[in-house]
Every structure is written in C-alpha cells, then in structure tokens.
Amino acid sequence: MRFVYNQTLAIEKMLMKKKKSLSVKQIVIII
C-alpha cells in the first residue's frame, strides 16, 4: 500500500509541473 501511495504522490508532483488535468485520469488507471 505504501509503495502505491508514494508512487501516486510522485505522479502528482509531476502533474503539478506539467499542469495537465487529463493526466489525473492516468493516476486513477494506475491505481
């Protein structure tokens, strides 16, 4: 669980840099 959670946080940081709202859907798919 921690691995998935940390991975999601890393993705969210990348999203904030790219600022792509569509990528949020990718996070849900990964989870």
C-alpha positions, 0 to 999 in steps of 0.5 A, a space after each residue: 500500500 505504501 509503495 502505491 501511495 508514494 508512487 501516486 504522490 510522485 505522479 502528482 508532483 509531476 502533474 503539478 509541473 506539467 499542469 495537465 488535468 487529463 493526466 489525473 485520469 492516468 493516476 486513477 488507471 494506475 491505481 
